[in-house]
Amino acid sequence: MAHSATSRQPPAAQPSGLVRGLSLTDSVLLMVGGIIGSGIFLTAGQVAAAVHKPLFFLGVWLVGGLISLLACIAFAEMATMFPEAGGQYVFLREAYGEFPAFLYGWMIFTVGQSGTIAALAVGFADYFGAVLPFASAHVPILKILGCTLTRGDIVAICAIVLLTTINVLGVKRGSALINVATWAKFAAIGCFVLLGLAIGHGHWSNYAVSIPADQPVTLGHVISGFGVALIGVFWAFDGWVYVTWVAGEIKNPQRVLPRALVLGLLLVGVIYLLINAVYLYALPITQVAKEETIAQAAAVTLFSSSAARWLSATIALSCFGAMSCAILSSARVSFAMARDGAFFHAMGRLHPRYRTPALSLVALSAWAIVLALSGSFDQLYTYVMFMMVLSYLAAVAGLFVLRRTQPDTPRPYRCTGYPYLPALYVLMAGAWALNSVVTRPKETLIGIGIVFLGAPFYFFWRRQLKHHPRELKEFD
């Protein structure tokens, strides 16, 4: 049963012990740094192969950004209602009750964000090794329990441990690192775009080239292709929700959160359109569709083969910054779950000196290391991407529920265009989800199965809360 407006105190009356130290600038950079990881440097080929035409190729990035923006403005209202650690987990809990919220948090911890951290760590190690040959990712160095560890594995582990340690030492330290990495990322991407268009060896005639179709193209084919392409686009945009997860540590969250969500996503959308425009300037879409490492291929074409190392450094930096954002923010979801008695109790505790969810940070990162070493993170994340978008759909739909069940809860920001724009998001995301079920039934079913594997654990933790309420509610 969903919580009523009187069933729990307003968030401001619930001191969690977290330090509100993040400004608007910190929040925007956290959001942008978390979104721009490796996706934009890798997914363009899959998107191009699905849509065939340059105009559609750029259009699907625009559409994906606008759809995400519709979700952002809905999230902004709920974030100002509940400016607590956990963000979307809290929205789902308030709208639908604890079990759906738990399944979301379970997905985030077991695959969603642990898999993201693992993927970013492995990506960082690969590109770091391309820049510095002594750290070449695929050189084996030792065997442990029958498993061979490579230099890349060691680099990935060290990166996760370093970033986790910095985030344990305080939210301001973690945020400062993110700010530096994100500004450096802006500079590197800006050079790629400006120099590529100004002095790069590209051709505007590439915009007139399309991928030949094997059969007559119908409207249905175009719509289906757009839906498939949006999978990669949504993955590249994923991470905008991070800023809601750290709402409990943002200064003046009722004012800052709506601005951070909208400004951050608009900034990312502009950057993505510019980068993809440069890809098409460098290569015809027929070649873009064949490239797995599109950014590297475009850089070599625009400049020279020596540009590959410079671009590898840019991608390594991008992965490193995004990994830091993911570690800092994701741990707040499991922290909030533990505070509700729906996860390991110890993960709801704060470090006595630094006031950070230290055990939640360590546990999430440790599991990410396991996934990174196992090599299974990529496939697992592919399976739950459908469920991630479905969780956004459920949260936006939850705004309608909360308007009805909690009409008196203060709303410092009210969703722009309500009810039409949130309803449009629900319809569009629902259509995408249906298209995913039809075109990729295996992946969607496995994703649903992974999420519902958490159900027995939920009932175990709720049983523990019932029998030991005092122990599970005393934290600091």
C-alpha positions as CSV (number, residue, x, y, z in Angstrom):
1,M,0.0,0.0,0.0
2,A,1.4,3.4,-0.9
3,H,2.3,5.8,1.9
4,S,-0.1,8.6,2.7
5,A,0.9,12.1,3.3
6,T,0.7,11.7,7.1
7,S,2.4,8.3,7.3
8,R,5.9,9.7,7.6
9,Q,7.4,13.0,8.6
10,P,8.5,15.5,5.9
11,P,12.0,14.8,4.8
12,A,13.4,18.0,6.4
13,A,12.4,16.6,9.8
14,Q,14.4,13.4,9.2
15,P,18.0,14.2,9.8
16,S,20.0,11.5,8.2
17,G,23.4,12.7,9.3
18,L,24.5,13.3,5.8
19,V,26.3,16.6,5.1
20,R,24.5,19.0,2.7
21,G,27.6,20.2,0.9
22,L,26.8,20.2,-2.8
23,S,26.1,23.4,-4.7
24,L,24.2,23.9,-8.0
25,T,27.5,23.8,-9.9
26,D,28.6,20.6,-8.1
27,S,25.2,19.0,-8.9
28,V,25.3,19.9,-12.6
29,L,28.8,18.7,-12.9
30,L,28.0,15.5,-11.1
31,M,25.0,14.9,-13.4
32,V,26.9,15.7,-16.6
33,G,30.1,13.8,-15.5
34,G,28.0,10.8,-14.7
35,I,26.1,10.8,-18.0
36,I,29.1,11.3,-20.3
37,G,31.1,8.1,-19.8
38,S,32.1,5.8,-22.6
39,G,28.7,5.4,-24.3
40,I,28.9,8.4,-26.6
41,F,32.3,7.2,-27.9
42,L,31.1,3.7,-28.6
43,T,27.3,3.5,-29.4
44,A,27.1,5.6,-32.5
45,G,27.7,2.6,-34.8
46,Q,24.7,0.7,-33.3
47,V,22.5,3.7,-33.7
48,A,23.6,4.4,-37.3
49,A,23.0,0.7,-38.2
50,A,19.4,0.9,-36.9
51,V,18.3,4.2,-38.6
52,H,20.3,4.2,-41.9
53,K,20.1,8.0,-42.7
54,P,22.2,10.9,-41.3
55,L,19.1,13.0,-40.5
56,F,17.5,10.1,-38.6
57,F,20.9,9.5,-36.9
58,L,21.1,13.0,-35.5
59,G,17.3,13.0,-34.9
60,V,17.3,9.9,-32.7
61,W,19.8,11.6,-30.4
62,L,17.6,14.7,-30.2
63,V,14.5,12.6,-29.6
64,G,16.3,10.6,-26.9
65,G,17.4,13.7,-25.1
66,L,13.9,15.3,-25.3
67,I,12.3,12.1,-23.9
68,S,14.8,12.1,-21.1
69,L,14.0,15.8,-20.4
70,L,10.3,14.9,-20.0
71,A,11.3,12.5,-17.3
72,C,13.6,15.1,-15.7
73,I,10.9,17.7,-15.2
74,A,8.7,15.1,-13.6
75,F,11.5,13.9,-11.3
76,A,12.2,17.5,-10.4
77,E,8.8,17.8,-8.7
78,M,9.3,14.6,-6.7
79,A,12.8,15.5,-5.8
80,T,11.6,18.8,-4.2
81,M,8.9,16.8,-2.4
82,F,11.4,14.3,-1.0
83,P,15.0,15.7,-1.0
84,E,16.4,12.6,0.6
85,A,19.2,10.2,-0.1
86,G,18.0,7.6,-2.6
87,G,16.1,9.8,-5.0
88,Q,14.1,7.6,-7.3
89,Y,14.0,4.8,-4.8
90,V,12.2,7.2,-2.4
91,F,9.8,8.3,-5.2
92,L,8.8,4.7,-5.9
93,R,8.5,3.9,-2.2
94,E,6.1,6.9,-1.7
95,A,4.1,6.2,-4.8
96,Y,3.8,2.4,-4.7
97,G,5.1,1.1,-1.4
98,E,8.2,-0.6,-0.2
99,F,8.3,-3.8,-2.3
100,P,8.5,-2.1,-5.8
101,A,11.0,0.4,-4.4
102,F,13.1,-2.5,-3.0
103,L,13.1,-4.3,-6.4
104,Y,14.4,-1.0,-8.0
105,G,17.1,-0.7,-5.3
106,W,18.0,-4.4,-5.7
107,M,18.5,-3.9,-9.5
108,I,20.6,-0.8,-8.9
109,F,22.9,-2.6,-6.5
110,T,23.2,-6.0,-8.1
111,V,23.5,-5.1,-11.7
112,G,22.4,-1.6,-12.7
113,Q,25.1,0.5,-11.1
114,S,27.6,-2.2,-10.0
115,G,27.6,-3.2,-13.7
116,T,28.0,0.4,-14.8
117,I,31.0,0.9,-12.4
118,A,32.5,-2.4,-13.7
119,A,32.1,-1.4,-17.3
120,L,33.6,2.0,-16.7
121,A,36.5,0.5,-14.8
122,V,37.3,-1.9,-17.6
123,G,36.8,0.8,-20.2
124,F,39.2,3.1,-18.3
125,A,41.8,0.3,-18.0
126,D,41.6,-0.5,-21.8
127,Y,42.1,3.1,-22.8
128,F,44.6,3.9,-20.1
129,G,46.7,1.0,-21.4
130,A,46.4,2.4,-24.9
131,V,48.0,5.6,-23.7
132,L,50.6,4.1,-21.4
133,P,51.9,0.8,-22.9
134,F,53.4,-0.4,-19.6
135,A,49.7,-0.7,-18.4
136,S,48.6,-2.6,-21.5
137,A,45.2,-4.1,-20.5
138,H,45.6,-7.6,-21.9
139,V,49.0,-8.5,-20.6
140,P,48.7,-11.4,-18.0
141,I,50.6,-11.0,-14.8
142,L,49.5,-13.7,-12.3
143,K,47.1,-16.5,-11.6
144,I,44.8,-16.6,-8.6
145,L,42.5,-19.6,-7.9
146,G,42.9,-20.6,-11.5
147,C,42.0,-17.2,-12.9
148,T,44.4,-15.1,-14.8
149,L,44.7,-11.5,-13.8
150,T,45.9,-9.0,-16.5
151,R,47.4,-5.6,-16.1
152,G,44.0,-4.2,-17.1
153,D,42.3,-6.0,-14.2
154,I,44.8,-4.5,-11.8
155,V,44.3,-1.0,-13.2
156,A,40.5,-1.4,-13.0
157,I,40.6,-2.6,-9.4
158,C,43.0,0.2,-8.4
159,A,40.7,2.8,-10.0
160,I,37.6,1.5,-8.2
161,V,39.5,1.3,-4.8
162,L,41.0,4.8,-5.2
163,L,37.7,6.5,-6.1
164,T,35.9,4.6,-3.4
165,T,38.4,5.8,-0.8
166,I,38.1,9.4,-1.9
167,N,34.3,9.2,-1.7
168,V,34.5,7.7,1.8
169,L,36.7,10.6,2.9
170,G,33.8,13.1,2.4
171,V,31.2,14.2,-0.1
172,K,33.1,17.4,-0.8
173,R,36.3,15.5,-1.6
174,G,34.4,13.2,-4.0
175,S,32.6,16.2,-5.6
176,A,35.9,18.1,-6.0
177,L,37.4,15.2,-7.9
178,I,34.3,14.9,-10.1
179,N,34.4,18.7,-10.8
180,V,38.0,18.6,-12.0
181,A,37.4,15.5,-14.1
182,T,34.3,16.9,-15.7
183,W,35.9,20.3,-16.6
184,A,38.8,18.4,-18.1
185,K,36.3,16.3,-20.0
186,F,34.7,19.4,-21.4
187,A,38.0,20.8,-22.6
188,A,39.0,17.5,-24.3
189,I,35.6,17.1,-26.0
190,G,35.6,20.8,-27.0
191,C,39.0,20.4,-28.7
192,F,37.7,17.3,-30.6
193,V,34.6,19.1,-31.9
194,L,36.2,22.5,-32.7
195,L,39.4,21.2,-34.2
196,G,37.6,18.5,-36.0
197,L,35.3,20.9,-37.8
198,A,37.9,23.6,-38.3
199,I,40.9,21.7,-39.5
200,G,39.8,18.1,-39.7
201,H,39.9,16.2,-43.0
202,G,36.2,15.5,-43.1
203,H,33.5,16.1,-45.8
204,W,30.1,17.7,-45.5
205,S,29.1,15.5,-48.4
206,N,28.9,12.6,-45.9
207,Y,25.5,14.0,-44.8
208,A,24.1,13.1,-48.2
209,V,25.0,9.4,-47.9
210,S,22.6,6.8,-46.6
211,I,22.8,3.0,-45.9
212,P,21.2,1.1,-48.7
213,A,18.0,-0.7,-47.6
214,D,17.7,-4.5,-48.3
215,Q,13.9,-4.1,-48.7
216,P,11.4,-1.4,-49.3
217,V,11.3,1.0,-46.2
218,T,7.9,1.4,-44.6
219,L,6.9,3.7,-41.8
220,G,6.8,0.7,-39.5
221,H,10.5,-0.1,-40.3
222,V,11.4,3.5,-39.5
223,I,9.6,3.5,-36.2
224,S,11.0,0.1,-35.2
225,G,14.5,1.2,-36.2
226,F,14.1,4.3,-34.1
227,G,13.1,2.1,-31.1
228,V,16.1,-0.1,-31.5
229,A,18.4,2.9,-31.9
230,L,17.0,4.5,-28.7
231,I,18.4,1.5,-26.7
232,G,21.9,2.8,-27.3
233,V,20.8,6.5,-27.0
234,F,19.1,5.8,-23.6
235,W,22.2,4.0,-22.4
236,A,24.4,7.0,-23.4
237,F,22.0,9.4,-21.6
238,D,21.6,7.2,-18.6
239,G,23.0,8.7,-15.4
240,W,20.8,11.9,-15.3
241,V,19.1,10.3,-12.3
242,Y,22.3,10.4,-10.2
243,V,21.6,13.9,-8.9
244,T,18.4,12.8,-7.3
245,W,20.2,10.0,-5.5
246,V,22.4,12.5,-3.7
247,A,19.5,14.9,-2.8
248,G,20.2,14.4,0.9
249,E,23.6,16.1,0.4
250,I,22.6,19.1,-1.8
251,K,22.3,22.6,-0.4
252,N,18.9,24.1,-0.7
253,P,17.7,21.1,-2.7
254,Q,14.2,22.5,-3.4
255,R,15.8,25.2,-5.4
256,V,18.9,23.5,-6.8
257,L,17.5,20.1,-7.9
258,P,15.1,21.2,-10.7
259,R,17.7,23.5,-12.1
260,A,20.4,20.9,-12.0
261,L,18.2,18.3,-13.7
262,V,17.2,20.6,-16.6
263,L,20.5,22.4,-17.1
264,G,22.5,19.2,-16.8
265,L,20.5,17.3,-19.4
266,L,20.3,20.2,-21.8
267,L,24.1,20.6,-21.6
268,V,24.6,16.9,-22.3
269,G,22.2,17.0,-25.2
270,V,24.1,19.8,-26.9
271,I,27.4,18.0,-26.4
272,Y,26.0,14.7,-27.8
273,L,24.6,16.4,-30.9
274,L,27.9,18.1,-31.6
275,I,30.0,15.0,-31.2
276,N,27.7,13.0,-33.5
277,A,27.7,15.8,-36.0
278,V,31.5,15.5,-36.1
279,Y,31.3,11.7,-36.5
280,L,29.3,12.3,-39.7
281,Y,31.6,15.0,-40.9
282,A,34.5,12.5,-40.5
283,L,32.8,9.4,-41.9
284,P,29.8,8.5,-44.0
285,I,27.0,6.8,-42.1
286,T,27.8,3.5,-44.0
287,Q,31.2,3.4,-42.3
288,V,29.9,4.8,-39.0
289,A,27.5,1.8,-38.8
290,K,30.5,-0.6,-39.0
291,E,32.7,1.0,-36.4
292,E,32.7,-0.3,-32.8
293,T,35.1,2.4,-31.6
294,I,33.6,5.2,-33.7
295,A,35.4,8.1,-31.9
296,Q,38.8,6.6,-32.6
297,A,38.0,6.0,-36.2
298,A,36.7,9.5,-36.6
299,A,39.8,11.0,-34.9
300,V,42.2,9.1,-37.2
301,T,40.3,10.3,-40.3
302,L,40.0,13.9,-39.1
303,F,43.6,14.2,-37.9
304,S,46.0,11.3,-38.2
305,S,46.8,8.0,-36.7
306,S,48.7,9.7,-33.9
307,A,45.4,11.2,-32.7
308,A,44.3,7.8,-31.5
309,R,46.4,8.0,-28.4
310,W,45.1,11.5,-27.6
311,L,41.5,10.3,-28.0
312,S,42.3,7.2,-25.8
313,A,43.4,9.6,-23.1
314,T,40.1,11.6,-23.5
315,I,38.0,8.4,-23.2
316,A,40.0,7.1,-20.2
317,L,39.4,10.5,-18.5
318,S,35.7,10.4,-19.3
319,C,35.4,6.8,-17.9
320,F,37.3,7.8,-14.8
321,G,35.1,10.8,-14.0
322,A,31.9,8.9,-14.8
323,M,33.0,6.1,-12.5
324,S,33.5,8.5,-9.7
325,C,30.0,9.9,-10.2
326,A,28.5,6.4,-10.2
327,I,30.3,5.3,-7.0
328,L,29.4,8.5,-5.1
329,S,25.7,8.5,-6.1
330,S,24.8,4.8,-6.3
331,A,25.8,4.1,-2.8
332,R,23.1,6.5,-1.6
333,V,20.4,4.1,-2.9
334,S,21.5,1.1,-0.9
335,F,22.1,3.5,2.1
336,A,18.4,4.6,1.9
337,M,17.2,1.0,1.5
338,A,19.2,0.0,4.6
339,R,17.7,2.9,6.5
340,D,14.2,1.5,5.7
341,G,15.3,-1.9,7.0
342,A,15.1,-3.4,3.5
343,F,18.8,-4.1,3.0
344,F,21.9,-5.0,5.0
345,H,21.6,-3.0,8.2
346,A,25.2,-2.0,8.4
347,M,25.0,-0.3,5.0
348,G,22.7,2.3,6.6
349,R,25.4,3.6,8.9
350,L,27.5,6.7,8.3
351,H,31.3,7.0,8.9
352,P,31.5,8.7,12.3
353,R,34.0,11.3,11.1
354,Y,33.3,11.8,7.4
355,R,29.5,11.4,7.5
356,T,29.5,9.3,4.4
357,P,27.8,5.9,3.9
358,A,31.2,4.2,4.0
359,L,30.0,0.6,4.2
360,S,27.5,1.1,1.4
361,L,30.3,2.6,-0.8
362,V,32.7,-0.3,0.0
363,A,30.1,-3.0,-0.6
364,L,28.9,-1.6,-3.9
365,S,32.5,-1.2,-5.2
366,A,33.5,-4.6,-4.0
367,W,30.6,-6.2,-5.9
368,A,31.6,-4.1,-9.0
369,I,35.1,-5.5,-8.8
370,V,33.7,-9.0,-8.8
371,L,31.6,-8.2,-11.9
372,A,34.6,-6.6,-13.6
373,L,36.8,-9.6,-13.0
374,S,34.1,-12.0,-14.1
375,G,33.5,-10.3,-17.4
376,S,29.7,-10.7,-17.1
377,F,28.8,-7.1,-16.4
378,D,28.2,-6.2,-20.1
379,Q,25.6,-8.9,-20.7
380,L,24.0,-8.4,-17.4
381,Y,23.6,-4.7,-18.0
382,T,22.2,-5.3,-21.4
383,Y,19.5,-7.5,-19.8
384,V,18.5,-4.9,-17.2
385,M,18.6,-1.8,-19.5
386,F,14.9,-2.5,-20.3
387,M,14.1,-2.6,-16.6
388,M,16.0,0.6,-16.0
389,V,13.8,2.5,-18.5
390,L,10.8,0.8,-17.1
391,S,11.7,2.1,-13.7
392,Y,11.8,5.6,-15.1
393,L,8.4,5.1,-16.6
394,A,7.0,3.8,-13.3
395,A,8.5,6.8,-11.4
396,V,7.0,9.4,-13.8
397,A,3.7,7.6,-13.6
398,G,4.1,7.8,-9.8
399,L,3.9,11.6,-10.1
400,F,0.2,11.1,-11.0
401,V,-0.2,8.8,-8.0
402,L,1.4,11.3,-5.6
403,R,-0.7,14.2,-6.9
404,R,-3.7,12.1,-5.8
405,T,-2.4,10.5,-2.6
406,Q,-0.3,13.3,-1.2
407,P,-2.0,16.5,-2.4
408,D,-0.9,18.5,0.7
409,T,2.8,17.6,0.6
410,P,4.8,20.9,-0.2
411,R,5.9,21.1,-3.9
412,P,8.4,23.9,-4.3
413,Y,8.6,23.0,-8.0
414,R,5.6,21.8,-9.9
415,C,6.2,19.8,-13.1
416,T,6.1,22.0,-16.2
417,G,3.3,21.0,-18.5
418,Y,1.5,18.6,-16.0
419,P,-0.3,16.4,-16.8
420,Y,0.4,16.5,-20.5
421,L,4.2,16.3,-20.6
422,P,4.5,13.5,-18.0
423,A,1.7,11.6,-19.8
424,L,3.6,12.0,-23.1
425,Y,6.7,10.5,-21.5
426,V,4.7,7.6,-20.1
427,L,3.2,6.9,-23.6
428,M,6.6,7.2,-25.4
429,A,8.5,5.2,-22.9
430,G,5.7,2.6,-22.8
431,A,5.8,2.3,-26.6
432,W,9.6,1.9,-26.5
433,A,9.2,-0.8,-23.8
434,L,6.6,-2.6,-25.9
435,N,8.9,-2.4,-28.9
436,S,11.7,-3.9,-26.9
437,V,9.6,-6.8,-25.7
438,V,8.7,-7.6,-29.4
439,T,12.2,-7.1,-30.9
440,R,14.2,-8.5,-28.0
441,P,12.0,-10.8,-25.9
442,K,14.9,-12.9,-24.5
443,E,16.7,-9.9,-23.0
444,T,13.6,-8.3,-21.6
445,L,12.5,-11.6,-19.9
446,I,15.9,-12.2,-18.4
447,G,16.0,-8.6,-17.1
448,I,12.6,-9.1,-15.4
449,G,13.9,-12.3,-13.9
450,I,17.0,-10.7,-12.5
451,V,15.0,-8.0,-10.8
452,F,12.5,-10.4,-9.2
453,L,15.3,-12.6,-7.9
454,G,15.5,-10.1,-5.2
455,A,12.0,-10.8,-3.8
456,P,13.0,-13.5,-1.3
457,F,15.6,-11.2,0.1
458,Y,13.0,-8.4,0.6
459,F,10.8,-10.7,2.7
460,F,13.8,-11.8,4.7
461,W,14.8,-8.3,5.6
462,R,11.2,-7.2,6.3
463,R,11.0,-10.2,8.6
464,Q,14.2,-9.1,10.4
465,L,12.7,-5.6,10.8
466,K,9.5,-7.0,12.3
467,H,11.3,-9.1,14.9
468,H,14.2,-6.6,15.6
469,P,12.8,-3.1,15.0
470,R,14.9,-1.3,17.5
471,E,18.3,-2.7,16.3
472,L,17.4,-2.0,12.7
473,K,16.3,1.6,13.3
474,E,19.2,2.8,15.5
475,F,22.0,3.9,13.2
476,D,24.2,6.8,14.4
